[in-house]
Every structure is written in structure tokens, then in C-alpha cells.
Amino acid sequence: MCPDGSSSPQATSGPIDHLVIVGNGMAGQRLVESLVRRNGAPRRITLIGEEPCPAYNRILLSPLLAGEMEREDLTLRDADWYVEHGVELVLGERVETIDRVARRLTTTSGREIDYDRLVLATGSRPAMPPIPGLELDGVHAFRDLDDAAALTRRAENGGRAVVIGGGLLGLEAAEGLRKRGMTVSIIQRDDRLMNRQLDVTAADLLERELAGRGLEIVTGAQLDHLEDNGRGHVTAALLADGRRLPAECVVVAIGIAPNVALARTAGLDVNRAVVVDALLTSSDPAIHALGECCEFAGQTYGLVEPIWRQVEVLAARLAGENAGDDAQARYVEKPCATKLKVSGVSLYAFGAIEAEDGHEVLTYHDPEHGDYRRLLLRNGRLEGAVLYGDTAAGPWYFEQSLAGRDLSACRQALLFGQADAKALLDDTTSKTPHHQDSSPQEEAA
Ligand SMILES: Cc1cc2nc3c(=O)[nH]c(=O)nc-3n(C[C@H](O)[C@H](O)[C@H](O)COP(=O)(O)OP(=O)(O)OC[C@H]3O[C@@H](n4cnc5c(N)ncnc54)[C@H](O)[C@@H]3O)c2cc1C
């Protein structure tokens, strides 16, 4: 039941009259693009974004900061595209409240917008550590175009920067600032870089490569506070062990916090993010959520790959293409692969990082060429991979892992990449009467 007691809007037939999407970021934009291509799309679509410009490719903020791309390269669609596709675009306005009974939104400018169906695509914001000094001038996040512009301006005069966080985002920010001429230190709480994706050997190779470029990497570091220069500007990062890292610029990149205040105030079910079911529907059947602001089966998101799959599920649903009882039309969780966007560094990782009981570990390491590959297999099936240096086989490994393919037949060639391994696999399947790969599910059935 809806809050006003009426029946679920999912029960009504025919196109939705007015769909409103809150958030013109990567998810909101992709949803609109997918909808305008479909028959049965809502009659009217309004897209509301807090940022002042139409959606851009947020992923490319890293090469933009590094000076490898121009601002125009990030543009997804110009303003004309929205007009041509009949999409009403409201920019530079934040949605402040949702009245679920009246099905009405209010924005910061006082504008009121009625909806028949609502999608929350509000993304997330940088998570902040609970330490003194975050309010000082010179302390930045790295999330949007304004952040990238502010960091670029800051780097113009050189000087010292400290990046808090040695994950993907922190490393990309650090390398961008270094390329712009700053002397950069990275503070990482864990004892290795990218500890959620890399094993010790790969993290060590990465650390040596970045250190060789002049980045100072401080692992196992506990940040205590940021020091004020007495005039409200940051002047150093202080560690719990007393070490002092001078810095006129600090970038906080320790993680993300989903933007859920709007949903929470509206009374929707919210844990870490807005709780949705496999059809991306929130606890109110007239409201959906997707992207970094949603939570499905306890999982939240920080990469676009699962978000693109959410978009397709929700777009089909909003265009009335399925009744929701088709298993294909539901969102299911799948593993993700990780890459780092630092020029000259090639790494690719997915799945389990540490070997567990029952894992067979295959390792190849050529220190001279900086090549490292480590595969974790269980019963011949790939459950995790870390590749550093030559990562060409990464997507193929990932594909095999997703398919649950038994790779026992090419075990001895597996570390040498797709061509060698595939030749052995093809050879085996051609000798088998029925050319079928059996997934674990199929075997169990
Ligand atoms: C520097 C950087 C590099 C990245 N690199 C990668 C990568 O290599 N690979 C990868 O997979 N992912 C990467 N990501 C993550 C990826 O960008 C995000 O997963 C993706 O943008 C999430 O999409 P979203 O639409 O959920 O959120 P966002 O893209 O953040 O969009 C949310 C939008 O909603 C707006 N909004 C929020 N609240 C309101 C409100 N109340 N009213 C109106 N508007 C609102 C926000 O201003 C924002 O524009 C990177 C992120 C950053 C910051």
C-alpha cells in the first residue's frame, strides 16, 4: 500500500505519466538514456540535479586532475540533447523534501514538482574521518568538477599535499597532484595500498612504482589531526605516532557515504543506504533508488559496473516491459573487477584476495619486468585474481570466473594468458562428445 492508502502504482497499466529522477549523476543520466530508447517510457521525465551542469563522466575526474584530459571530454550530453528528447532538466537545485502522500517534491528554490513515480539517484559524498581540522582551508574532497577545479588551482603553485587514503581514489588523486607539480604524501591506515583489492606482493610492486615517481607512501598510519597555521589554513597532517607531514593541501579519500538524508526524512527504509528490492523499489512502491545511494541485500555500491545493470532492470520496469516476476528482469549481485586509472600502472583484480582453505594458488612473478599474476582456484574454478604489469588476460579470467567454468584442463597454461589456456580448453572440449561447459549450478542440478 502507498502512504495515502491507494494500491501500488505497479499495479496500474500503461505508461507512467510523470517520472521524476533526483540526481543527474552517472546513474540518473544512464537511466534517462535507457528510458528514451524504449517504447512505453514515461510520458514525461524530469531530471533534477544539484550540480550546476548536466551530468558528466565522473570516472574521468582522475585523468582531468592529472592534466590528461580536458573538461569537455567529460561531457556526456549537451543541453540540446535533453530538449530533443523531451526531458525536463532542472539544474543547480537540490531536492529538500518529499511529500509521499501528495507525491510532491520541494527544491531549494522553493519549486514544487509533482510526481507519479520517483527515482532517487543521489549518489554519495566523501566519507570524513572523525578528526579535528577538517574544516580548515586547503582541505578538499575529490568527488565532483568543483573539487577537481579547486585541486587544480591549488596545485598551480606547487607545494606539498597529503592524501588521506591509499585506495583507488586516493592514489588517483595523489598521482594527479604529483603530475601537476606538487610533492605528495599518501597516508594509508592499512599496511598496504589498495588492501581491498591487492595482495601483499602486488601492493608492494605498486608502492615501489609510485615511490619511484616521487610519491611518499606512509602505510600503517593513524591520522590524529590536521594542524592549523593559525590563520585557518591547514599546514600539516599529524599522525598518532607523532609524525608530522607538512601540507598546504589535504585531500580526504577514505571512502564514500551514501546520500540518504532526503530518503530518511521522507520515512523510507534506510540502512547504510536506501533499501531496495531486486526491482530497485524502496519501501514505498512509488519510489525507486539506484546507484551509490541504494542498498540491495546488505550491499552498497562504489563502482559503475553493478549500477549499469541496475539501470537496465529499472528502465525495463519503468517502461512496463516486465511484470517483475521474470527472473531475468531482477537485479542480482555479481562480482566486480577493479582497475586503477594511473597512467603507466596496469593492475586488474577481482574476487577473493587471501587464499582460504581449499584454494589452489597459482603464482607467476617476474620481478625484472614487474609482472605478477596470482590466481585463486577452487575445484578448478577461478575465484580470485590479482594481476600487475601485464593485465591483458584480466577480462578473460573474469569472464571465466563469472561463468564458473572448470579450468582444470588448462591449469598448467592458465598463468600465461588467454591464448595458451584457451587452446588447451578448446582441445579438451573438441575431444569431449558433448561440447558443454558445466557450471557448478549445472553440476549440482
Ligand atoms: C574521481 C573518481 C573516480 C572514479 N573512478 C571510477 C572508476 O574508475 N570506475 C568505477 O567504476 N567507478 C569510479 N568512480 C565511482 C563512480 O563515479 C560512481 O560509482 C558513480 O558516479 C555513481 O553514480 P551515482 O549516480 O550513484 O552517483 P553520482 O554520480 O555521484 O551522482 C549523484 C548526483 O546526485 C546529485 N544529488 C545528490 N543529492 C541531491 C538532491 N537532494 N537533489 C538533487 N541532486 C542531488 C549529486 O549532486 C550528483 O550529481 C569514481 C568516482 C570518482 C569521484
The ligand as an SDF file (V2000), in Angstrom:
LIG
                    3D

 53 58  0  0  0  0  0  0  0  0999 V2000
   37.3920   10.7140   -9.0380 C   0  0  0  0  0  0  0  0  0  0  0  0
   36.5280    9.4940   -9.2050 C   0  0  0  0  0  0  0  0  0  0  0  0
   36.9700    8.4370   -9.9880 C   0  0  0  0  0  0  0  0  0  0  0  0
   36.1800    7.2910  -10.1300 C   0  0  0  0  0  0  0  0  0  0  0  0
   36.6340    6.2720  -10.9090 N   0  0  0  0  0  0  0  0  0  0  0  0
   35.8670    5.1810  -11.0770 C   0  0  0  0  0  0  0  0  0  0  0  0
   36.3050    4.1080  -11.9250 C   0  0  0  0  0  0  0  0  0  0  0  0
   37.4080    4.1310  -12.4810 O   0  0  0  0  0  0  0  0  0  0  0  0
   35.4710    3.0350  -12.0950 N   0  0  0  0  0  0  0  0  0  0  0  0
   34.2320    2.9810  -11.4910 C   0  0  0  0  0  0  0  0  0  0  0  0
   33.5070    2.0040  -11.6960 O   0  0  0  0  0  0  0  0  0  0  0  0
   33.8070    3.9780  -10.6750 N   0  0  0  0  0  0  0  0  0  0  0  0
   34.5810    5.0660  -10.4580 C   0  0  0  0  0  0  0  0  0  0  0  0
   34.1470    6.0760   -9.6340 N   0  0  0  0  0  0  0  0  0  0  0  0
   32.8430    5.9210   -8.9510 C   0  0  0  0  0  0  0  0  0  0  0  0
   31.6780    6.3360   -9.8720 C   0  0  0  0  0  0  0  0  0  0  0  0
   31.8980    7.6280  -10.3450 O   0  0  0  0  0  0  0  0  0  0  0  0
   30.3900    6.2750   -9.0790 C   0  0  0  0  0  0  0  0  0  0  0  0
   30.1730    4.9130   -8.7180 O   0  0  0  0  0  0  0  0  0  0  0  0
   29.1830    6.7890   -9.8530 C   0  0  0  0  0  0  0  0  0  0  0  0
   29.3540    8.1370  -10.2010 O   0  0  0  0  0  0  0  0  0  0  0  0
   27.9300    6.6380   -9.0120 C   0  0  0  0  0  0  0  0  0  0  0  0
   26.8350    7.1510   -9.7110 O   0  0  0  0  0  0  0  0  0  0  0  0
   25.5930    7.7950   -8.9430 P   0  0  0  0  0  0  0  0  0  0  0  0
   24.7070    8.3560   -9.9880 O   0  0  0  0  0  0  0  0  0  0  0  0
   25.0670    6.8310   -7.9680 O   0  0  0  0  0  0  0  0  0  0  0  0
   26.2190    8.9970   -8.1010 O   0  0  0  0  0  0  0  0  0  0  0  0
   26.7950   10.3560   -8.6680 P   0  0  0  0  0  0  0  0  0  0  0  0
   27.4660   10.1650   -9.9730 O   0  0  0  0  0  0  0  0  0  0  0  0
   27.5770   10.9630   -7.5470 O   0  0  0  0  0  0  0  0  0  0  0  0
   25.5070   11.2500   -8.9230 O   0  0  0  0  0  0  0  0  0  0  0  0
   24.6580   11.6930   -7.8890 C   0  0  0  0  0  0  0  0  0  0  0  0
   24.1680   13.0780   -8.2590 C   0  0  0  0  0  0  0  0  0  0  0  0
   23.0510   13.4040   -7.4380 O   0  0  0  0  0  0  0  0  0  0  0  0
   23.1550   14.7480   -7.0340 C   0  0  0  0  0  0  0  0  0  0  0  0
   22.3220   14.9250   -5.8250 N   0  0  0  0  0  0  0  0  0  0  0  0
   22.5550   14.4030   -4.5860 C   0  0  0  0  0  0  0  0  0  0  0  0
   21.5450   14.7570   -3.7370 N   0  0  0  0  0  0  0  0  0  0  0  0
   20.6710   15.5080   -4.4650 C   0  0  0  0  0  0  0  0  0  0  0  0
   19.4490   16.1560   -4.1550 C   0  0  0  0  0  0  0  0  0  0  0  0
   18.8990   16.0850   -2.9220 N   0  0  0  0  0  0  0  0  0  0  0  0
   18.8300   16.8710   -5.1240 N   0  0  0  0  0  0  0  0  0  0  0  0
   19.3570   16.9420   -6.3860 C   0  0  0  0  0  0  0  0  0  0  0  0
   20.5210   16.3400   -6.7450 N   0  0  0  0  0  0  0  0  0  0  0  0
   21.1750   15.6130   -5.7880 C   0  0  0  0  0  0  0  0  0  0  0  0
   24.6410   14.9250   -6.8080 C   0  0  0  0  0  0  0  0  0  0  0  0
   24.9760   16.3110   -6.8210 O   0  0  0  0  0  0  0  0  0  0  0  0
   25.2080   14.1680   -8.0110 C   0  0  0  0  0  0  0  0  0  0  0  0
   25.3270   14.9900   -9.1340 O   0  0  0  0  0  0  0  0  0  0  0  0
   34.9230    7.2260   -9.4700 C   0  0  0  0  0  0  0  0  0  0  0  0
   34.4770    8.2860   -8.6570 C   0  0  0  0  0  0  0  0  0  0  0  0
   35.2730    9.4140   -8.5330 C   0  0  0  0  0  0  0  0  0  0  0  0
   34.7800   10.5330   -7.6630 C   0  0  0  0  0  0  0  0  0  0  0  0
  1  2  1  0
  2  3  1  0
  2 52  2  0
  3  4  2  0
  4  5  1  0
  4 50  1  0
  5  6  2  0
  6  7  1  0
  6 13  1  0
  7  8  2  0
  7  9  1  0
  9 10  1  0
 10 11  2  0
 10 12  1  0
 12 13  2  0
 13 14  1  0
 14 15  1  0
 14 50  1  0
 15 16  1  0
 16 17  1  0
 16 18  1  0
 18 19  1  0
 18 20  1  0
 20 21  1  0
 20 22  1  0
 22 23  1  0
 23 24  1  0
 24 25  2  0
 24 26  1  0
 24 27  1  0
 27 28  1  0
 28 29  2  0
 28 30  1  0
 28 31  1  0
 31 32  1  0
 32 33  1  0
 33 34  1  0
 33 48  1  0
 34 35  1  0
 35 36  1  0
 35 46  1  0
 36 37  1  0
 36 45  1  0
 37 38  2  0
 38 39  1  0
 39 40  1  0
 39 45  2  0
 40 41  1  0
 40 42  2  0
 42 43  1  0
 43 44  2  0
 44 45  1  0
 46 47  1  0
 46 48  1  0
 48 49  1  0
 50 51  2  0
 51 52  1  0
 52 53  1  0
M  END
$$$$
